Structures are given as C-alpha cells and as structure tokens.
C-alpha cells in the first residue's frame, strides 16, 4: 500500500518504488524521479543523513519540473498532504540551471523548510543506505 496522497514511494528494505498509477503528468513524473534519487543514493551506499537524502531528491525534482515548465499546483513527492515543494528548492534549481553559485545558506534553508514538517522529523538520522540487492 502506498501512503495516502503519495504519487510514488521508495521502499528501501525491498528495493522497490511503488507507483499510485502510471505517471502521465509532470508532477507524478517528478514524484517518481524524487524516489529514484533515494534509490540511487541507496544503490551507491552513500553515507548521508536523511536530511541530505531529501535535499538531493527535492533539488532534482525541482530541476526536472523547471525543465518541463508545467503550470498549476506543484505537489510534493511522498506526502500525505497537498503541500508545495519548498520554494527554496526551485531557487537552488534555478541557480544550478544558470550555472550560478549555490550558497550553503540556500541549502540550509531547504533543510529548515523540510524540518518544519513532521513527516521529516528524523532528518538528522543516517539514511540506511545498504545498496540495492541484485
């Protein structure tokens, strides 16, 4: 079962990405990409915190959405609420796309935005990346 309101969810313990339905709109596709970033971090056994894992995923999700230039609401991946991607993720994505410097302050603002949500209460814990099993 996928979380209520989620478009996609990565289950690290069984190396599986669950989809609510076949992604056809930009937001659903970006949610799948978000979860793929978690799988890639797991596959590469990156020794990172959950905070860095989520920041990676949101920045790539924002980059993807900027490339597609969709209109309308932007829904977070893996959420049970109708919330938007933190605007700072788009600010970081824009700087990357324009080959401009991304400040540590911007990255920390993204982490602060994520920490304000109870869904991400365990951000300081290490992400249990054990590598995708063959």
Residue frames as qw, qx, qy, qz and C-alpha x, y, z in Angstrom:
[[0.000, 0.889, 0.458, 0.000, 0.00, 0.00, 0.00],
 [0.397, 0.351, -0.011, 0.848, 1.30, 3.43, -0.92],
 [0.131, -0.352, -0.466, 0.801, 0.90, 6.33, 1.50],
 [0.203, 0.795, 0.568, -0.067, -2.30, 8.30, 1.08],
 [0.120, 0.962, 0.011, -0.244, -1.71, 11.26, -1.22],
 [0.378, -0.544, 0.592, 0.459, 1.64, 9.97, -2.46],
 [0.686, 0.585, -0.237, -0.361, 2.37, 9.53, -6.14],
 [0.777, 0.327, -0.513, 0.163, 5.40, 7.31, -5.54],
 [0.604, -0.707, 0.318, -0.185, 7.25, 5.79, -2.62],
 [0.530, 0.484, -0.684, 0.129, 10.68, 4.12, -2.35],
 [0.867, -0.458, 0.088, -0.175, 10.80, 1.12, -0.03],
 [0.121, 0.751, -0.645, 0.074, 14.47, 0.78, 0.82],
 [0.557, -0.323, 0.737, -0.206, 14.15, -2.54, 2.63],
 [0.747, 0.259, 0.612, 0.027, 12.84, -4.30, -0.51],
 [0.240, -0.295, 0.498, 0.779, 14.45, -2.05, -3.16],
 [0.191, 0.530, 0.772, 0.295, 11.13, -1.15, -4.73],
 [0.114, 0.116, 0.017, -0.987, 9.49, 2.04, -5.96],
 [0.202, 0.522, 0.820, -0.120, 5.72, 1.89, -5.67],
 [0.056, -0.071, -0.303, -0.949, 3.57, 3.99, -8.01],
 [0.427, 0.312, 0.519, -0.672, -0.01, 5.06, -7.38],
 [0.718, 0.593, 0.337, -0.139, -0.69, 4.93, -11.12],
 [0.685, 0.272, 0.280, 0.615, 1.20, 5.26, -14.38],
 [0.178, -0.658, -0.093, 0.726, 2.69, 8.77, -14.20],
 [0.465, 0.586, 0.503, 0.434, 1.45, 10.90, -17.08],
 [0.002, 0.974, 0.110, 0.196, 1.53, 14.44, -15.73],
 [0.392, 0.642, -0.421, 0.507, 4.71, 16.38, -14.85],
 [0.428, -0.611, 0.412, -0.522, 4.03, 16.28, -11.11],
 [0.963, -0.147, 0.172, -0.144, 3.57, 12.50, -10.96],
 [0.821, 0.432, -0.199, 0.316, 6.70, 12.03, -13.05],
 [0.115, 0.706, -0.432, 0.549, 8.65, 14.35, -10.77],
 [0.719, -0.484, 0.329, -0.374, 7.50, 12.32, -7.75],
 [0.990, 0.099, 0.016, 0.104, 8.90, 9.17, -9.37],
 [0.534, 0.618, -0.306, 0.488, 12.17, 10.98, -10.04],
 [0.343, -0.705, 0.371, -0.498, 12.26, 12.12, -6.40],
 [0.895, -0.295, 0.288, -0.169, 12.00, 8.49, -5.26],
 [0.880, 0.390, -0.107, 0.249, 14.58, 7.38, -7.85],
 [0.164, 0.757, -0.425, 0.469, 17.09, 9.75, -6.24],
 [0.652, -0.514, 0.443, -0.338, 16.58, 7.90, -2.95],
 [0.983, 0.092, 0.157, 0.016, 17.13, 4.57, -4.77],
 [0.628, 0.643, -0.251, 0.360, 20.31, 5.92, -6.42],
 [0.181, -0.728, 0.490, -0.444, 21.66, 7.10, -3.06],
 [0.853, -0.282, 0.378, -0.224, 20.87, 3.65, -1.67],
 [0.926, 0.361, -0.005, 0.114, 22.45, 1.85, -4.64],
 [0.474, 0.663, -0.342, 0.469, 25.64, 3.88, -4.25],
 [0.713, -0.420, -0.451, 0.334, 25.63, 3.26, -0.49],
 [0.156, 0.632, -0.124, 0.749, 26.03, 6.97, 0.18],
 [0.466, -0.356, -0.614, 0.529, 26.78, 7.61, 3.84],
 [0.046, -0.351, -0.082, -0.932, 24.43, 10.56, 4.23],
 [0.195, 0.205, 0.652, -0.703, 21.79, 11.80, 6.61],
 [0.255, 0.598, 0.759, 0.037, 18.12, 11.62, 5.77],
 [0.069, 0.843, 0.122, -0.520, 18.24, 15.41, 5.52],
 [0.050, -0.527, 0.578, 0.621, 20.81, 15.30, 2.72],
 [0.243, 0.189, 0.914, 0.264, 18.94, 12.46, 1.04],
 [0.207, 0.758, 0.591, -0.184, 15.73, 14.53, 1.00],
 [0.017, 0.791, -0.140, -0.595, 17.54, 17.69, -0.12],
 [0.182, -0.227, 0.778, 0.557, 19.05, 15.78, -3.06],
 [0.222, 0.425, 0.867, 0.139, 15.65, 14.43, -4.02],
 [0.139, 0.839, 0.407, -0.333, 13.87, 17.80, -3.84],
 [0.054, -0.674, 0.349, 0.649, 16.56, 19.63, -5.78],
 [0.151, -0.060, 0.850, 0.501, 16.46, 17.06, -8.59],
 [0.187, 0.610, 0.768, -0.054, 12.67, 17.13, -8.54],
 [0.080, 0.847, 0.139, -0.507, 12.71, 20.93, -8.86],
 [0.120, -0.456, 0.604, 0.642, 15.28, 20.73, -11.68],
 [0.202, 0.233, 0.902, 0.302, 13.04, 18.29, -13.52],
 [0.150, 0.768, 0.591, -0.199, 9.94, 20.43, -13.10],
 [0.013, -0.759, 0.150, 0.633, 11.83, 23.54, -14.24],
 [0.171, -0.203, 0.768, 0.583, 12.88, 21.68, -17.37],
 [0.134, 0.447, 0.862, 0.195, 9.27, 20.70, -18.12],
 [0.075, -0.032, 0.003, -0.997, 7.89, 24.17, -17.27],
 [0.166, -0.497, -0.842, -0.128, 4.50, 22.92, -16.05],
 [0.229, -0.394, 0.031, -0.890, 1.71, 25.17, -14.88],
 [0.726, -0.457, -0.346, -0.380, -0.62, 24.77, -11.92],
 [0.666, -0.667, 0.265, -0.203, -0.06, 23.29, -8.49],
 [0.484, 0.472, -0.715, 0.176, 3.20, 21.58, -7.63],
 [0.857, -0.442, -0.018, -0.264, 2.70, 18.65, -5.28],
 [0.220, -0.653, 0.716, -0.109, 5.42, 17.20, -3.07],
 [0.657, 0.156, -0.728, -0.117, 6.56, 13.64, -3.60],
 [0.519, -0.097, -0.792, 0.307, 5.72, 11.19, -0.86],
 [0.122, -0.130, 0.391, -0.903, 3.37, 13.42, 1.10],
 [0.047, -0.464, -0.880, 0.088, 0.05, 12.81, 2.76],
 [0.064, 0.754, 0.339, -0.559, -0.91, 16.47, 2.41],
 [0.509, 0.726, 0.297, 0.353, -1.43, 18.81, -0.51],
 [0.351, -0.814, 0.111, 0.449, 1.72, 20.89, 0.04],
 [0.580, 0.802, -0.142, 0.032, 4.10, 22.52, -2.40],
 [0.808, 0.112, -0.166, 0.554, 7.76, 21.84, -2.95],
 [0.378, -0.737, -0.122, 0.547, 9.67, 24.32, -0.78],
 [0.408, 0.912, 0.032, -0.023, 10.30, 27.41, -2.95],
 [0.247, -0.791, 0.524, 0.197, 13.97, 27.33, -1.98],
 [0.715, 0.002, 0.659, 0.234, 14.31, 24.02, -3.90],
 [0.555, 0.738, 0.336, 0.187, 13.33, 25.94, -7.04],
 [0.033, -0.969, 0.233, 0.077, 15.72, 28.77, -6.16],
 [0.533, -0.483, 0.651, 0.244, 18.55, 26.23, -5.92],
 [0.690, 0.341, 0.601, 0.215, 17.44, 24.54, -9.14],
 [0.363, 0.922, 0.127, 0.036, 17.38, 27.90, -10.94],
 [0.213, -0.854, 0.445, 0.163, 20.92, 28.71, -9.77],
 [0.639, -0.182, 0.704, 0.252, 22.16, 25.32, -10.95],
 [0.616, 0.595, 0.492, 0.158, 20.47, 25.73, -14.35],
 [0.231, 0.969, -0.025, 0.081, 22.03, 29.18, -14.72],
 [0.785, 0.202, -0.279, 0.514, 25.48, 27.86, -13.66],
 [0.118, -0.762, 0.222, -0.597, 25.46, 30.19, -10.66],
 [0.183, 0.249, -0.784, 0.538, 26.83, 29.65, -7.17],
 [0.654, -0.521, -0.459, -0.299, 24.52, 27.84, -4.73],
 [0.083, -0.602, 0.509, -0.609, 25.12, 29.11, -1.22],
 [0.281, -0.068, -0.900, 0.326, 25.24, 26.91, 1.84],
 [0.249, 0.141, 0.414, -0.864, 22.59, 29.25, 3.26],
 [0.625, 0.141, -0.312, -0.701, 20.16, 28.24, 0.50],
 [0.565, 0.043, -0.823, -0.049, 20.79, 24.57, 1.13],
 [0.126, -0.102, -0.762, 0.626, 20.24, 25.08, 4.85],
 [0.435, 0.114, 0.108, -0.887, 17.00, 26.98, 4.11],
 [0.669, 0.053, -0.591, -0.447, 15.79, 23.92, 2.23],
 [0.434, -0.048, -0.848, 0.302, 16.64, 21.73, 5.21],
 [0.119, 0.095, 0.497, -0.854, 14.85, 24.13, 7.55],
 [0.583, 0.082, -0.208, -0.781, 11.77, 24.01, 5.31],
 [0.658, 0.002, -0.733, -0.170, 11.83, 20.22, 5.42],
 [0.281, -0.032, -0.776, 0.564, 12.39, 20.11, 9.19],
 [0.328, -0.017, 0.238, -0.914, 9.28, 22.25, 9.72],
 [0.759, -0.006, -0.361, -0.542, 7.22, 19.30, 8.53],
 [0.680, -0.388, 0.543, -0.303, 6.57, 16.45, 10.96],
 [0.948, 0.309, -0.012, -0.081, 6.91, 13.95, 8.09],
 [0.653, 0.539, -0.361, 0.391, 10.65, 14.68, 8.12],
 [0.559, -0.791, 0.146, -0.203, 11.20, 14.58, 11.88],
 [0.867, -0.326, 0.285, 0.247, 14.05, 12.06, 11.61],
 [0.566, 0.810, -0.113, 0.106, 16.16, 14.08, 9.18],
 [0.119, -0.817, 0.553, -0.113, 19.24, 14.05, 11.39],
 [0.834, -0.189, 0.518, -0.016, 19.39, 10.23, 11.44],
 [0.117, -0.398, 0.754, 0.509, 21.66, 8.45, 8.98],
 [0.760, 0.314, -0.181, -0.539, 19.95, 7.25, 5.84],
 [0.730, -0.260, 0.630, -0.036, 20.13, 3.42, 5.96],
 [0.635, 0.622, -0.330, -0.318, 21.65, 3.02, 2.50],
 [0.720, -0.313, 0.619, 0.035, 22.67, -0.62, 2.20],
 [0.039, 0.345, -0.745, -0.570, 22.90, -0.84, -1.58],
 [0.789, 0.204, -0.047, -0.578, 20.32, -2.25, -3.93],
 [0.598, -0.216, 0.772, 0.018, 20.46, -6.01, -3.83],
 [0.293, 0.321, -0.686, -0.584, 20.81, -7.90, -7.09]]
